[in-house]
Amino acid sequence: MTNKLGELTVEGVNHSYSSGKLKLPVLFDISLHIKAGEFVALCGSSGSGKTSLLNLLAGLTKPEQGKIWVSGQEISSLNENKLCVFRRNYLGFVFQSFNLLPNLTALENVELPLVFAGEKKRIRRQRAEQMLELVGLADRIHHKPNELSGGQQQRVSIARALVNKPSIVLADEPTGNLDSVTELEILQLMRSLNREHGTTFVIVTHDDQVAQQSDRIIFLKDGRIIDERQSARAGSEMKVMSHEAD
């Protein structure tokens, strides 16, 4: 598995949700490959299937047809217990609503994945403090969520997602509840962490401004991939690199 760390591959995935006796198809013949260390945006309007695809990549739902490999592991073949262990070891999650526990401090929220992993208190405290410092919150570690701004709460959420050193971070509308200035700060933070640590990021968004901060944009419509392209940002960086090489 190690030589595939950070990679995601989807082959011929079809998926439906059940509503009583009815089946509602949501994804059709999805195939894609995301390289280790890429920063990829899944884009589309509401109902396009982008969040359904993210849930499949996370192993939260299993595809009706097709296969999904995450860091070299074919996850649809794993039972729920093995999936839980796999997610804990290889995946980090960032949510639009932050999903922080209100009665815990920033430090305690970031420690949670390490608690579930059975890490010793001294080690998890040290790693949580390091992550909060990395996201610029060293002076807020003892604050509870209601004492933090939206941007600070999302920084805590990112620190929590990365504290277990996952090879892949999956983010569902991570800037959806933030103002435009804070949105850019959070995107720049994630890009910085992506570059410095080589962590793969897959972000679901309907916002073109967010998508343009990625390396590659995959567009979905009505449950199908209709296009994929390099972002404007990635194109500019390639031109800079080309000029430097000259």
BELKA-V552082 format. One record per residue. RES is the residue in one letter. PSI is psi in radians with two decimals (NA if undefined). Layout:
res=RES psi=PSI
res=RES psi=PSI
//
This chain:
res=M psi=-0.50
res=T psi=-0.62
res=N psi=-0.07
res=K psi=0.11
res=L psi=2.27
res=G psi=-0.10
res=E psi=2.60
res=L psi=2.34
res=T psi=2.28
res=V psi=2.25
res=E psi=2.02
res=G psi=0.77
res=V psi=2.25
res=N psi=2.49
res=H psi=2.53
res=S psi=2.74
res=Y psi=2.52
res=S psi=2.41
res=S psi=1.66
res=G psi=-2.16
res=K psi=-0.10
res=L psi=2.58
res=K psi=2.29
res=L psi=1.81
res=P psi=2.33
res=V psi=-0.40
res=L psi=2.43
res=F psi=2.05
res=D psi=0.95
res=I psi=2.16
res=S psi=2.31
res=L psi=2.82
res=H psi=2.29
res=I psi=2.15
res=K psi=2.72
res=A psi=2.33
res=G psi=-0.03
res=E psi=2.73
res=F psi=1.81
res=V psi=2.41
res=A psi=2.29
res=L psi=2.03
res=C psi=2.69
res=G psi=2.83
res=S psi=3.02
res=S psi=2.30
res=G psi=0.09
res=S psi=-0.34
res=G psi=0.05
res=K psi=-0.72
res=T psi=-0.62
res=S psi=-0.72
res=L psi=-0.73
res=L psi=-0.71
res=N psi=-0.61
res=L psi=-0.72
res=L psi=-0.55
res=A psi=-0.15
res=G psi=0.28
res=L psi=-0.46
res=T psi=2.71
res=K psi=2.42
res=P psi=2.56
res=E psi=-0.69
res=Q psi=2.65
res=G psi=3.10
res=K psi=2.65
res=I psi=2.21
res=W psi=2.29
res=V psi=2.08
res=S psi=0.71
res=G psi=-0.05
res=Q psi=2.23
res=E psi=1.72
res=I psi=-0.42
res=S psi=-0.19
res=S psi=-0.09
res=L psi=2.53
res=N psi=3.04
res=E psi=-0.67
res=N psi=-0.78
res=K psi=-0.59
res=L psi=-0.73
res=C psi=-0.78
res=V psi=-0.72
res=F psi=-0.83
res=R psi=-0.73
res=R psi=-0.63
res=N psi=-0.49
res=Y psi=-0.23
res=L psi=2.52
res=G psi=2.66
res=F psi=2.38
res=V psi=2.29
res=F psi=2.72
res=Q psi=-0.69
res=S psi=0.21
res=F psi=-0.76
res=N psi=0.71
res=L psi=2.56
res=L psi=2.11
res=P psi=-0.44
res=N psi=0.00
res=L psi=2.62
res=T psi=2.97
res=A psi=-0.77
res=L psi=-0.81
res=E psi=-0.63
res=N psi=-0.74
res=V psi=-0.54
res=E psi=-0.41
res=L psi=-0.86
res=P psi=-0.54
res=L psi=-0.52
res=V psi=-0.83
res=F psi=-0.49
res=A psi=-0.08
res=G psi=0.37
res=E psi=2.60
res=K psi=2.58
res=K psi=-0.77
res=R psi=-0.74
res=I psi=-0.75
res=R psi=-0.59
res=R psi=-0.75
res=Q psi=-0.79
res=R psi=-0.66
res=A psi=-0.72
res=E psi=-0.72
res=Q psi=-0.72
res=M psi=-0.71
res=L psi=-0.60
res=E psi=-0.70
res=L psi=-0.62
res=V psi=0.21
res=G psi=0.46
res=L psi=0.54
res=A psi=-0.48
res=D psi=0.17
res=R psi=0.27
res=I psi=-0.44
res=H psi=0.15
res=H psi=2.49
res=K psi=2.83
res=P psi=-0.69
res=N psi=-0.08
res=E psi=0.11
res=L psi=2.65
res=S psi=2.96
res=G psi=-0.75
res=G psi=-0.68
res=Q psi=-0.68
res=Q psi=-0.68
res=Q psi=-0.56
res=R psi=-0.70
res=V psi=-0.76
res=S psi=-0.70
res=I psi=-0.73
res=A psi=-0.73
res=R psi=-0.69
res=A psi=-0.50
res=L psi=-0.14
res=V psi=-0.48
res=N psi=0.14
res=K psi=0.94
res=P psi=2.72
res=S psi=-0.34
res=I psi=2.39
res=V psi=2.24
res=L psi=2.21
res=A psi=2.19
res=D psi=1.84
res=E psi=0.98
res=P psi=-0.28
res=T psi=0.21
res=G psi=-0.46
res=N psi=0.26
res=L psi=2.67
res=D psi=2.94
res=S psi=-0.64
res=V psi=-0.81
res=T psi=-0.64
res=E psi=-0.84
res=L psi=-0.69
res=E psi=-0.77
res=I psi=-0.72
res=L psi=-0.73
res=Q psi=-0.63
res=L psi=-0.81
res=M psi=-0.68
res=R psi=-0.70
res=S psi=-0.79
res=L psi=-0.65
res=N psi=-0.80
res=R psi=-0.76
res=E psi=-0.56
res=H psi=-0.12
res=G psi=0.32
res=T psi=2.33
res=T psi=2.31
res=F psi=2.29
res=V psi=2.05
res=I psi=2.24
res=V psi=2.27
res=T psi=2.68
res=H psi=0.05
res=D psi=2.04
res=D psi=-0.58
res=Q psi=-0.66
res=V psi=-0.79
res=A psi=-0.63
res=Q psi=-0.19
res=Q psi=-0.10
res=S psi=3.09
res=D psi=-0.67
res=R psi=2.48
res=I psi=2.24
res=I psi=2.12
res=F psi=2.27
res=L psi=2.55
res=K psi=2.23
res=D psi=0.70
res=G psi=0.17
res=R psi=2.59
res=I psi=2.07
res=I psi=-0.28
res=D psi=2.73
res=E psi=2.49
res=R psi=2.82
res=Q psi=2.48
res=S psi=2.85
res=A psi=-0.66
res=R psi=-0.82
res=A psi=-0.68
res=G psi=-0.71
res=S psi=-0.72
res=E psi=-0.65
res=M psi=-0.68
res=K psi=-0.72
res=V psi=-0.81
res=M psi=-0.67
res=S psi=-0.76
res=H psi=-0.70
res=E psi=-0.65
res=A psi=-0.58
res=D psi=NA
//
